[in-house]
Amino acid sequence: MINKKICFIEPPIGFLKDQLDPPFPLMYLAAVAEHCKWEAEIVHMETLQDKLPCADIYAVTSSSPQWTTTLELSERLYKEFPDKWKICGGSHISACPNDINNTKFDAVIIGEGEIVLEKILKNPNILDHNKIIKGEPVKNIDEILFPSRHLINWSRYKRGIMAGEKLLTPAVSIITGRGCPGKCIFCSSHCVFGRHVRYRSVENVIAEIKHVINTLGYRGFNFHDDTFCLNHKRVMKMCEEFEKLDISWRCLTRADTVDEDLLLAMKNSGCKEIIIGIESGSQKILNIIRKNTTIEQNLKAMKMIKKYTQLKVGVIVGSPGETFETVQETKNLLRQCPPDFWNVSVFTPFPGSDAWNNPEEFGLKILTRDLSQYQMIGKDLKGNVVIETEEMSKSDIEQARDELIEFLNNLKLGNRNES
């Protein structure tokens, strides 16, 4: 009989206009709680004043841009529920575990949370003796339970598979692997999932897709993997199965992971959009940020993708080494193969990234450690500038950002800025 309750909380992010997706990681953790016979509830806060239910444990997830509100939330939880356990996990605390000292949380979990959460739910007294608890990577990720999507009010969310500005079908997010081998200097995802990629079996992925179709009726899927096309043989096998299911989908990958045969198979299996982060049209910048791709690879991939499906690209301005001349190189690249959609981000050194840990190595001056300002893409598509480089001041980067956005708008391209 269920007699314990855990409340999972996603704090608000003030600069996001629309909620595209429910809190994906929390659905995985809720599945663990339900497996352990705990009642689970997921609260996706719009404001810090949102009502919270009574529970025995409050588990909060937080990215770095959410950390300021997470601190306030910890104070609220401490005041309203002083005798209940309060824990925190997510990308920020995984990168900066000692930040627990500025909070009212009883403990934080760094890294992956499924295994350690199950141990906590079976014996909450663990929280009496450990303030920083290291999560354990799940070696066989087929063993991870499907996310508890039944806890979500899907009418709140706007994720969809699009053809231009036309909605083809609502979509849910799904992930087929954990970890990214990339070493981009601005990224901190390795703090949670590591750099070694662990794949789910194709059979396990297909079982989850069928489960979503049968329980939610959704046939749109947003693959949330960092680099979906990394293993060609596996993707080809998935495409064979997708084709039988009549689904529509989109994914994120790298420019150096696609070829004609793969793209044809993806198109035939329902792929409607591919997103690649080209980041810059300057080889100098790509080398500095350790993207490990070339301008030629980016252009080739962009042209190939456009032959088969919708292309969305991400570019970054204000990277170390950036000048107005390198921004012009980015414009020149985009002019050669205009994407269907785009987003322009400003270079942001997130906690846990090489740029955050060693800014002087890259000639960076970090202007603020107020993480609420760390918005690569903020309101009106204009991210906040939180750094200066040896080549560009804050105002220079803002000018370059605005000019690049204006350039893309003049190309009459779409500017959907969802990820």
Secondary structure, 3 states (H helix, E strand, C coil): CCCCEEEEEECCCCCCCCCCCCCHHHHHHHHHHHHCCCEEEEEECCCCCCCCCCCCEEEEECCHHHHHHHHHHHHHHHHHCCCCEEEEECHHHHHCHHHHHHCCCCEEEECCCHHHHHHHHHCCCHHHHCCEEECCCCCCHHHCCCCCHHHCCHHHCCCEEEECCEEEEEEEEECCEECCCCCCCCCCCHHHHCCCCEECCHHHHHHHHHHHHHHHCCCEEEECCCCCCCCHHHHHHHHHHHHHHCCEEEEEECHHHCCHHHHHHHHHCCEEEEEEEEECCCHHHHHHCCCCCCHHHHHHHHHHHHHHCEEEEEEEECCCCCCHHHHHHHHHHHHHCCCCEEEEEECCCCCCCHHHHCHHHHCEEECCCCHHHCCCCCHHHCCCCCEEECCCCHHHHHHHHHHHHHHHHHCCCECCCCC
